[in-house]
Amino acid sequence: MAELDLAAFSPELLARYDRPGPRYTSYPTAPQFSEDFGEEAYRKRLAGAARRPDEPLSMYVHVPFCEHRCTYCGCNVVISPHRGPEVRYLDAVERELDLLAEALGPRRTLDQLHWGGGTPTYLSPEQCTRLFAAITSRFPPGERAEVALEIDPCVTTAEHLEVLAGLGFNRVSLGLQDLDPRVQEAVERIQPMELTRAQVERARALGFSSVNVDLIYGLPHQTAEGFRETVRRVVAELAPDRVACFSYAHVPWVKPHQRRLEGLPRAEGWEKFRIFLTAADEFLAAGYRFIGFDHFARPDDALSRALDEGGIHRNFMGYTVMPATDQVGVGPTSIGDVDGAFAANERNLVRWERAVEAGHLPVERGLVRTPEDELRGEVIRSIICTLGVRWERIRERFGVDPVAHFAEALAALEPLAGDGLVELRPDGLAVTPLGRFFLRNICMPFDAHLDDSPAAGTRYSRTV
């Protein structure tokens, strides 16, 4: 993306597009899920997936525990500085895996396995081994499976990494956020660079094929120049294969602990976006590719190659190069995508445990996609993953005239085309280099479920 001109950005451009909007990890998005979709509906979808035993499966496992709550956190976590609750959790996970294996049939192969949280390495190395064995004895990974997890360097030990590598994990994602001591103190996440660097070096020595680093912009005390220094050090000292540079979503009405950040200086609007532009400038100068949204990858990374080859996919775990027809979620708050339906697990740890102990799939809500949802979801995924849409492909797959069908959406995109974010062509649309920073805005006109009322804005983070 050397052709990107960062000078093309302006406060006026940002003001036109800085609004609440979905991240489109799914379509329809999670606010559309309904409690009308429950265990019986999920079992029917699992039965449909069971009729395709040779197709690979993706699995996300949510480990909800953390020793301490970082004040920026927007995840579903259980704070437990003292060990004990994770034992009941592991017992319940094994029961949920049994229920899924019974519904899907024996030994369905995993194409992708991801542990998130929370902090998966809250579990001891022995407990990590137990969880991995519980999964793979029922759902063995394929020969080329992507096996990944997120870690907090502050609680992850050398033994953790050695055990995880021995089990077969090949990708690791480390939370870092920012190296500025003032920022770390404000968000209550003290993490020296020396600690992170030692874990990156250890992971590579143990054979992890890909190391990802997570950064966050928009935190208290951050400035464009201060964050530039963080990015420079990350590139020079860690050289991660991939980077996710997330926007901090300040939603204290959803996450009350974030109120502890109120009153601290925090960049918003144009000044916040300048922090991200500065980071993008540094990553691009260092040779990273801008994949889209807020992800960067080295040119030799599989994600970069897939971008050129049209092989990027997206699911609830983010960008991936490992497609799978179905994805199952394990653990509280996890979400599955099975046989044309989304199924979200019970969010409360105790209620989730009680459900699976009673022999129930712990579904709290979900949604069965309509043909129109599938059509619009394909357009949105194409924009996010391939940076464009070819109308011929949509016409062949769905049997519609895309230009006529999406006339309203295309009309809504004309101002974005005028601002140089997207090119509207007779044969489709293409996202420009400038438009990669506004992918959510480009997707939103195709979202038939999107509610533009002021109250609906509280459901989403801001698009840029």
Helices and strands as residue ranges (DSSP letters): G 6-8, H 11-17, G 30-32, H 39-50, E 57-63, E 65-66, E 78-79, H 85-104, E 110-117, G 120-122, H 125-136, E 141-151, H 158-167, E 171-177, H 181-186, H 193-205, E 210-217, H 224-233, I 234-238, E 242-247, G 256-261, H 269-285, E 289-292, E 295-297, H 302-309, E 313-315, E 318-320, E 326-330, E 335-338, E 341-345, H 349-357, E 363-368, H 371-386, E 388-390, H 391-398, H 402-405, H 407-418, E 422-425, E 428-431, G 434-438, H 439-443, G 444-446, G 454-459
